[in-house]
Amino acid sequence: MKYLLTNANVFLPYGFVKKDVLISDGRIVSIDNNISPVDCEIFDFNNCFMFPGFIDVHVHLREPGFSYKETIKTGSLAAAHGGYSDICPMPNLNPVPDSVEHLKQQLDIIERDACVNVHPYASITQNEMGATLSDMENLSRYAAAFSDDGRGVQNDAIMLSAMEKAKSLDKIIAAHCEVNELLKGGYIHDGEYAKLHGHKGICSESEWEQIKRDISLVRKTGCKYHVCHISTKESVELIRQAKKDGLSVTCETGPHYLVFNDMQLKEEGRFKMNPPIRSEQDRQALIEGIKDGTIDMIATDHAPHSAEEKNRGLEKSLMGVVGLETAFPVLYTHLVKTGVISLEKLIELMSTNPAERFGLHSSIDINEPANLCVWKLDEKYTVDPNDFLSMGKATPFEGMTVYGKCLLTMVKGEIKWKQN
């Protein structure tokens, strides 16, 4: 199939330029002015913006094992709706992808049902129990990286062995950092809101203390290390210093940590996730981290649950919120339109940088796969979870006024989402 996308402001290596883009057999064959259409479907995107497809290195698709929450089909449709061409699902599944046999169950469903590029993680340890390494040697051919997301690896020796193995395989360890003995039953940030409303808090140290340990192990092993969903000011500073020291360390944060602080929480499950939304000081430190390059990318930690699991209030709801369909409009509205960062910087955080770190594709260029999205940035609307394609509806952004509608998402030259 051939497509001609005309008049869009296209994100190219040297900036935004108004161009036509011709796509044939899944690839971009021309980027020019006034391309003459020949036997192709034409879309006029005047006053719209074309970006490389977004890449989310931290999502939960819940299949196999928990398909009542989300499936690979619905989660990847949600990704396309949000402008994503590539997503990396985490391994807290049933079975856990700790062997090629287990991972193959997921890969078979991806092959059958996924509408965007899906690059699964394998687990660091068997059944994510933190005691014995997974079959990292054989899994490395299929896995985007290794993670025990949802749990921190508590045993120092196990994490050291994992990093040594990952180094030998040239693979990334992507760590959920959490010291279990410091959690003490907490479920929101151990801050002012928790004190005022009688909630049990999760201290910041439970996150940054394990990051500190892991960085010391990276110094010993030289492995590629990526920190998932950082939320504290101390985490930012530890990673900033590790980068200055020349270590192969990258990190991500999530949209909700950049937009909210703990005093904006509500007594609803849609504000509960792990790590929790933290203080205004932490939020500002995260913003400085994205501005100075300490934070490499923004990932949603898209974590769908059933309505019943999220309707139990702050204390008893399960951890996790959805994010694939709101990430760009929320970040564009709160960071770009307010002048905190440029639009170009946001595209780096959502596409260029994750692609570079995880060895994926992210560019609009001749002969490259047509993985792209087109947005109407001046369209204003209210976030309504009923419009989501994800089975999960719990989002802290519900009711928020945002700018930016995704009009089209293409993956390998095929239309995966189109706004009617």
C-alpha positions in Angstrom: 0.0 0.0 0.0 1.2 3.5 -0.8 0.3 6.6 1.2 1.1 10.3 0.7 1.0 12.4 3.9 1.1 16.0 2.9 1.7 19.4 4.5 2.7 18.2 8.0 5.3 19.8 10.1 7.7 16.8 10.1 10.2 16.1 12.9 13.6 15.7 11.1 17.1 15.6 12.5 17.5 19.3 11.8 14.2 20.4 13.2 10.6 20.7 12.2 10.0 21.3 8.4 6.8 21.4 6.4 7.1 18.4 4.0 5.2 15.7 2.2 6.1 12.1 3.1 5.6 9.3 0.6 5.3 5.7 2.0 5.4 2.5 0.0 5.7 -1.1 1.0 6.2 -0.1 4.6 9.0 2.3 4.1 9.5 6.0 3.6 10.5 6.5 0.0 10.5 10.3 -0.3 10.4 13.4 1.9 10.0 16.5 -0.2 7.9 19.4 -1.2 4.9 19.0 -3.4 5.2 15.3 -4.1 2.9 14.3 -7.0 0.6 11.5 -6.0 0.6 8.3 -8.1 -1.7 5.4 -7.1 -1.7 6.3 -3.4 -4.0 7.2 -0.6 -3.6 10.8 0.3 -3.9 12.5 3.8 -3.6 16.2 4.1 -2.1 17.1 7.5 -1.9 20.9 7.2 -1.3 22.5 10.6 -0.5 19.1 12.1 2.8 17.7 13.4 4.4 14.4 12.4 6.8 12.6 14.9 8.6 9.3 14.9 6.5 6.7 16.7 6.8 7.0 20.4 8.6 4.2 22.4 7.5 3.2 25.8 10.1 0.9 27.5 7.8 0.2 30.5 4.3 -1.1 30.1 2.2 -4.0 31.4 0.1 -5.9 28.9 -1.0 -8.5 31.5 -1.0 -11.4 29.0 -0.5 -14.3 29.6 -2.0 -14.8 33.0 -4.1 -11.7 33.7 -6.1 -11.1 30.6 -9.1 -9.8 32.6 -7.0 -6.7 33.2 -5.6 -6.2 29.7 -4.5 -8.2 26.7 -1.7 -7.8 24.2 -4.4 -6.8 21.6 -6.1 -4.1 23.7 -2.8 -2.8 25.2 -1.2 -2.5 21.8 -4.3 -0.8 20.4 -4.1 1.7 23.3 -0.5 2.2 22.4 -1.4 3.0 18.8 -4.1 5.4 20.0 -1.4 7.2 22.0 1.1 7.5 19.1 3.3 4.6 20.1 4.9 2.4 17.5 7.0 0.3 20.0 6.4 -0.9 23.6 8.3 -3.1 26.0 6.0 -5.2 28.3 7.3 -6.1 31.7 7.6 -9.8 32.9 5.3 -9.9 35.9 3.1 -12.4 34.1 1.9 -16.0 34.5 4.1 -17.8 33.6 6.9 -15.4 34.2 9.2 -15.3 31.1 12.1 -16.8 33.0 12.8 -19.4 30.3 12.5 -19.5 26.5 9.6 -21.9 26.9 7.7 -19.5 29.1 8.6 -16.4 27.0 7.4 -18.2 23.8 3.8 -18.2 25.1 4.0 -14.4 25.1 5.8 -14.2 21.8 3.1 -16.3 20.1 0.4 -14.0 21.3 2.4 -11.0 20.2 2.8 -12.5 16.8 -1.0 -13.1 16.6 -2.5 -10.1 18.2 -0.1 -7.1 18.5 -0.8 -4.1 16.4 2.4 -2.2 17.3 6.0 -3.5 17.7 6.1 -5.3 21.1 9.5 -6.1 22.6 9.1 -8.1 25.8 11.4 -8.2 28.8 12.5 -11.4 30.4 12.8 -11.7 34.1 16.1 -11.4 36.0 15.3 -14.2 38.4 13.2 -17.4 38.2 9.5 -16.5 38.8 10.7 -13.0 39.9 11.4 -14.5 43.3 14.9 -13.0 43.6 16.6 -16.2 44.5 18.0 -17.9 41.3 18.8 -16.3 38.0 16.5 -16.9 35.0 17.9 -18.6 31.9 19.5 -15.4 30.8 21.8 -17.0 28.3 19.1 -18.4 26.1 16.6 -15.6 26.8 18.9 -12.9 25.6 18.2 -13.7 22.0 14.5 -12.8 22.4 14.3 -10.3 25.3 14.5 -6.5 25.0 16.2 -6.5 28.4 16.0 -8.1 31.9 13.9 -6.9 34.7 12.1 -8.2 37.8 9.7 -5.2 37.6 7.2 -5.0 40.5 9.9 -6.2 42.9 13.4 -5.0 43.7 16.1 -7.7 43.7 16.8 -7.8 47.5 19.9 -10.0 47.5 23.1 -8.2 46.6 24.9 -11.3 45.4 22.1 -12.2 43.1 22.0 -8.7 41.6 25.8 -8.8 41.2 25.5 -12.2 39.3 22.7 -10.8 37.1 24.8 -7.8 36.2 27.8 -9.9 35.4 25.7 -12.2 33.2 24.0 -9.2 31.5 27.4 -7.7 30.8 28.6 -10.8 29.1 25.5 -10.9 27.0 25.6 -7.1 26.3 22.0 -6.7 27.7 20.4 -4.1 29.9 19.4 -4.7 33.5 16.2 -2.6 34.1 15.7 -2.4 37.8 12.6 -1.7 39.8 14.3 -0.3 42.9 12.7 -1.0 46.2 14.1 -2.1 49.6 11.4 -4.3 51.1 12.3 -3.9 54.7 11.8 -0.1 54.4 8.2 -0.4 53.0 6.5 -1.1 56.4 3.1 -1.5 54.9 3.1 1.9 53.2 1.1 2.6 50.0 1.4 6.3 49.3 4.3 8.8 49.7 5.5 9.2 53.3 4.8 13.0 53.2 2.4 15.7 54.2 -0.7 14.2 52.7 -0.2 10.8 54.4 0.2 12.6 57.8 -2.8 14.7 57.3 -5.1 11.8 56.3 -3.7 9.0 58.4 -2.2 6.9 55.6 0.8 4.7 55.8 3.7 6.1 53.9 6.4 4.7 51.6 9.7 6.5 52.4 11.8 7.9 49.6 14.8 5.9 50.9 13.1 2.6 49.9 13.8 3.7 46.3 17.1 5.5 46.4 18.9 3.2 48.7 18.6 0.3 46.2 19.6 2.6 43.3 22.7 3.5 45.4 23.5 -0.2 45.9 23.0 -1.0 42.2 25.2 1.8 41.0 28.0 0.4 43.2 27.5 -2.9 41.5 27.6 -1.3 38.1 31.0 0.2 39.0 32.2 -3.4 39.6 30.6 -5.0 36.6 30.4 -2.3 33.9 27.0 -3.6 32.9 24.3 -1.5 31.1 21.9 -0.4 33.8 18.5 1.3 33.5 16.4 2.5 36.5 12.7 2.2 36.2 10.2 4.9 37.2 12.3 7.1 39.4 10.3 9.4 41.7 12.6 11.0 44.3 15.1 13.9 44.3 17.8 11.6 45.8 17.4 9.2 42.9 17.9 12.0 40.4 21.1 13.1 42.2 22.5 9.5 42.4 22.0 9.0 38.7 23.3 12.4 37.8 26.6 11.6 39.6 26.8 8.1 38.1 26.5 9.6 34.6 29.3 12.1 35.5 31.4 9.2 36.6 31.0 7.7 33.1 28.9 4.7 34.1 26.4 3.1 31.6 23.4 4.2 33.6 20.1 5.5 32.2 16.7 6.1 33.8 13.0 6.9 33.2 10.3 8.7 35.0 6.5 8.8 34.4 4.1 11.5 33.4 2.3 11.4 36.8 5.5 12.1 38.7 6.1 15.2 36.6 2.6 16.7 36.9 1.4 15.9 40.4 2.7 16.2 43.9 1.4 14.3 46.9 -0.8 17.2 48.1 -2.9 16.8 45.0 -3.8 13.2 45.8 -7.5 12.2 46.1 -9.0 9.4 48.1 -9.3 7.3 44.9 -7.5 4.3 43.6 -6.6 6.1 40.4 -4.0 8.0 42.3 -2.3 4.9 43.6 0.8 3.5 41.9 4.3 2.3 42.9 6.4 4.2 43.4 3.9 6.8 44.6 3.5 10.4 43.6 5.8 12.2 45.9 6.5 15.8 47.2 6.7 19.0 45.2 10.5 19.1 45.9 10.7 15.7 44.3 8.6 16.8 41.3 10.8 19.8 40.7 13.9 17.7 41.0 12.5 15.3 38.3 11.8 18.3 36.0 15.4 19.5 36.5 16.5 16.0 35.7 14.7 15.9 32.4 16.0 19.4 31.5 19.6 18.6 32.2 19.6 15.1 30.7 19.9 13.1 33.9 16.5 11.5 33.1 16.8 10.0 29.7 13.2 9.1 28.9 9.6 9.2 30.0 7.8 5.9 30.2 4.2 5.4 31.3 4.4 2.3 33.5 1.0 1.6 31.9 -0.5 -0.8 34.5 -4.2 -1.7 33.9 -6.4 -3.3 36.5 -10.1 -4.2 36.7 -12.5 -1.5 37.8 -13.2 -3.5 41.0 -9.5 -3.7 41.8 -9.1 0.1 41.5 -12.3 1.2 43.2 -11.2 0.4 46.8 -9.8 3.8 47.7 -6.2 4.8 48.3 -5.5 2.2 50.9 -6.9 -0.9 49.4 -6.8 -0.5 45.6 -4.1 -2.3 43.7 -1.0 -0.3 42.6 -1.0 0.9 39.0 -2.6 3.4 36.6 -2.9 3.4 32.8 -1.0 5.9 30.7 -0.4 5.1 27.1 -3.3 7.1 25.8 -2.7 10.3 27.8 1.1 10.5 28.0 1.8 12.9 25.1 -1.1 15.3 25.5 -0.5 15.5 29.3 3.2 16.2 28.8 2.7 18.5 25.9 0.1 20.5 27.9 2.1 20.7 31.2 5.7 20.8 30.0 5.8 22.2 26.4 2.9 24.7 26.4 4.1 26.1 29.7 7.7 26.5 28.4 9.3 24.1 30.7 10.8 22.1 27.8 10.7 22.4 24.0 8.6 20.1 21.8 11.8 18.8 20.3 13.0 17.8 23.8 9.7 16.0 24.5 10.2 13.9 21.3 13.7 13.0 22.4 12.3 11.8 25.8 9.5 9.8 24.2 11.2 8.4 21.1 14.8 9.3 20.3 16.4 8.4 23.6 14.6 5.2 24.4 15.3 4.0 20.8 19.0 4.7 21.2 19.3 3.0 24.6 17.2 -0.1 23.8 18.4 -0.6 20.2 15.1 0.3 18.5 14.2 2.4 15.5 13.2 6.1 15.8 13.5 8.4 12.9 11.6 9.8 9.9 14.0 9.2 7.1 14.2 7.8 3.6 14.4 4.0 3.4 13.5 3.7 7.1 10.4 1.9 8.3 7.3 4.2 8.4 6.9 4.2 12.2 5.3 7.5 12.8 2.4 9.5 14.4 0.6 12.6 13.4 -0.9 15.0 16.0 -3.2 18.0 16.0 -1.6 20.0 18.8 -4.2 22.8 19.1 -7.1 20.4 19.7 -8.4 20.9 23.3 -10.4 18.3 25.2 -11.1 16.7 28.5 -9.5 13.3 29.4 -12.3 10.8 29.5 -11.4 7.1 30.3 -14.5 6.0 28.4 -12.6 6.9 25.3 -9.7 4.6 26.1 -9.0 1.5 24.0 -7.2 0.0 27.0 -9.3 -2.2 29.3 -7.9 -0.3 32.2 -9.6 3.0 32.9 -7.9 4.2 36.2 -5.9 7.4 35.5 -5.1 10.4 37.7 -5.6 12.6 34.6 -9.3 11.9 34.4 -11.2 15.2 33.9 -8.0 17.1 33.0 -8.1 19.6 30.1 -5.3 18.8 27.7 -4.1 19.7 24.2 -3.1 17.3 21.4 -5.1 14.7 19.5 -3.5 11.7 17.7 -4.8 11.7 14.2 -2.8 8.8 12.8 -0.3 6.1 13.9 1.6 4.0 11.4 3.8 1.0 12.1 5.9 -0.4 9.3 3.8 1.6 6.9 0.4 0.2 8.1 -2.2 2.4 9.7 -2.8 1.2 13.2 -4.8 4.1 14.5 -6.8 6.8 12.6 -9.0 9.4 14.2 -12.3 9.4 12.4 
